[in-house]
């Protein structure tokens, strides 16, 4: 858990102070990936607090979810239909659901 928090802080520090310019063509992909990473981080914290960590299973699930989300985003870009809203909605709901479970766990403790 300590490594996770330190990694997040280090990632934020590097991300803020590194001058990286991303093309607007990839902005939707980056948004989906950021939401996927946040969803995975909250899922990992929730699983660790509940004592139900399955590292390999969570990592494989995360990879599959990211691959499907990027595929949806790619197809939506090709067709001109906003299918990328589905992964954004899914990851957003996951993040809030995991935060809710984390808060409930902390309050019961």
N, C-alpha and C positions, 0 to 999 in steps of 0.2 A: 504494500500500500504506500509505503514511504517512497519507493522507487517510482511509482506511478505519479505521485504528486510532484516529485522532483523533475520527472520527465516532462510533465505538463508545464511547469514553470520554466524549464530550460527551453522547451519548444516555443512558448510564448515570447520569451526574451529574444531568441534567435529570429523568430518570425517578425517581430516588431522592428528590429534593428538591421535586418538584411534587406537591401534594396532589390526586390524581385518584381519585375513587371510582368504581369500575366495578360495575355491578349483577351480582349472581350469575347472572342470566339469560344474560349474555354471557361468563361465565368460560370455557366450553369453546371458544368462538370465539377468545377472546384467547389461550388456550393453544395452539391450532392455529396461529394467526398468529405467535406468538413462535417456535414450533418451525420454521415456514416461513422466517422471517427468519434464524434461526440456521443453518438448512440452506443458505440462499442465501449467507450470509457465508462459511461454510466452503468452499462450492463455489467462490466467487470467489477466496478465498485460494489454494486448491489449483490452480485454473486459472492464476492469475498466477504461482505458483511453477513450474509446469510449462511456462510460456510458451505456453499454449494458450488465451488469453483471446478469447472471442467475446462481447463485451459485450451486443450487441443480442439475440443468440440466448439467452444466459443470462437476460436480463431477461424476454424473452417466455416462456421456459420457466418462470421463477419465477411470472410472472403466471398462467399456465395452471395450474400446480400449486396455487397459492393459491386460484384460483377453484374448482377441483375439490374441494379440501379443505373450503372453506366450503360448497360444495353438499352434500357428504357430511354435514357437521356439521348443516346445516339440515334435511336429510332425516331424519337420525337423531333430531333434536329433535322433528320433527313425528310420526314413527312411534313414538317411544319405544324404539327399538332402538339400541344403542350402536355405530353405524357409524362414529362419529368416532374410534374406536380405530385404524382403518385409516390415516388420515392421520397420527395421532400416531406409530404404529409406523413408517410410511414415512419421515417426517422424522427420527425418532430414529435409524433405521438409517443414513440419509444422513449425518447429522451425525457419527456414529462412523466411518463409512467414509471420509469426507473427512478427519477428524482422523488416521486411520490413514495415509492417503496423504500428508498433510502431514508427519507424523513420519517416515515412511520417506524422503521426499524430503530432509528436513533431516539425517537420519542418513547418507544416502549422500553428501551434500554435504560 
